Amino acid sequence: MLKPDCIERGLIGKVISRIEDKGYTISDMKMQTLDEAFIQEHYAHLKNRPFFPELSEYMTSGPVIGLIVEGENAIRGMRIITGATRFEDGTAGTIRGDYAYCSTKNVVHASDSPENAEIEINRFFGDRRLPLFR
């Protein structure tokens, strides 16, 4: 998912180019503005954290772009090119390392497992059963 700061800062093309340059295919994309119910479900594991209100406000502040990225080792590969979630741990050459300027506004989200990818794709695009995980 390309987060609101990615869109606001005009980084869509740069981020998509990195994904495609890695050899992955974007098989679907959808822009939408998320509502509180979506955020509560998507970030349920973070609801009790002190930063959740700030995260929720940020994620509903503007449109996001959901992507379905396919290719060999796509989930692991996307986690690598995405980089560390925490701004302080950012590594140059990763999307977050190069473009994020704080841990909340960190440009992108990438699923961390095939199971979560399927859940997140279904949440964003509707119930789909695609041969995503090779």
Buried (B, 14 or more C-beta within 10 A) or exposed (E): BBBBBBBEEEBBEBBBEBBEEBEBEBEBBBEEEBEEEBBEEBBEEEEEEEEBEBBBEBBBBBBBBBBBBBBEBBBEBBBBBBBBBEBEEBEEEBBBBBBBEEBBBBBBBBBBEEEEBBBBBEEBBEEEEEEBEE
